Amino acid sequence: MAQLETPRDEVHRPVRRPGVRAAARQGGALTRATVLAGSLVSAAVGGLLIVVPVRTPAVAGALLGVHMAVQGVLQLLAVHESKASAAVRWLLAAGGFAALPLGAALFRGWADTVFLLALWTGCGWLLRGLTMAVSGTSPSVKQVFVYDDVLNAVIVSAGLFMTAFPFSSLEQLADVGGSVLLATAAFEALAAARRNPRTLRAVD
């Protein structure tokens, strides 16, 4: 009786599903690009707050508002390509959308005192950190961002500190805010530069 033989290379060849690998590469590239872009924006704004003398709340608010709005847009871009669960996508998208009016309010100078500037900035950071932390309880979030738990803890802690600490001067607030943004930028850069990042990928 003739035996049917299967070529060895076909036995060990993994089954490929059309479109999945392309989607994974696209998502991973998008996620890494958004995190790197966010890192650059955080570093730029943080450096300006520390180096350049900030004389009015309007100037500091404009810088922090730009950072917050850009981070919201980047979060929306990353979520747009996600194939994670609907609950995770809605949660992260809500955080991204909410950052836009907060950033616009800071940019337009509506936070005209040190207290309001710290309060609104802290609320924005709390919103971003908490949405990432809560969504991190879902396994599907690992396919959305390459953020680490340490980064989420830094953002949430900074938001709590900004809302609770009574800053005595605008210079003090600028130094603290700039230092937080530089630390955030460092964590974002490290998360995006890892050799095996948890990238956005297509899932069934």
Stockholm file with secondary structure:
# STOCKHOLM 1.0

chainA/1-204         MAQLETPRDEVHRPVRRPGVRAAARQGGALTRATVLAGSLVSAAVGGLLIVVPVRTPAVAGALLGVHMAVQGVLQLLAVHESKASAAVRWLLAAGGFAALPLGAALFRGWADTVFLLALWTGCGWLLRGLTMAVSGTSPSVKQVFVYDDVLNAVIVSAGLFMTAFPFSSLEQLADVGGSVLLATAAFEALAAARRNPRTLRAVD
#=GR chainA/1-204 SS CCCCCCCHHHHSSCCCCTTHHHHHHHHHHHHHHHHHHHHHHHHHHHHHHHHSCCCSHHHHHHHHHHHHHHHHHHHHHHHHTCCSCHHHHHHHHHHHHHHHHHHHHHHTTCCCSHHHHHHHHHHHHHHHHHHHHHHTTSGGGGGTCCCCHHHHHHHHHHHHHHHHSCCSCHHHHHHHHHHHHHHHHHHHHHHHHCSSCCCCCCCC
#=GC SS_cons         CCCCCCCHHHHSSCCCCTTHHHHHHHHHHHHHHHHHHHHHHHHHHHHHHHHSCCCSHHHHHHHHHHHHHHHHHHHHHHHHTCCSCHHHHHHHHHHHHHHHHHHHHHHTTCCCSHHHHHHHHHHHHHHHHHHHHHHTTSGGGGGTCCCCHHHHHHHHHHHHHHHHSCCSCHHHHHHHHHHHHHHHHHHHHHHHHCSSCCCCCCCC
//
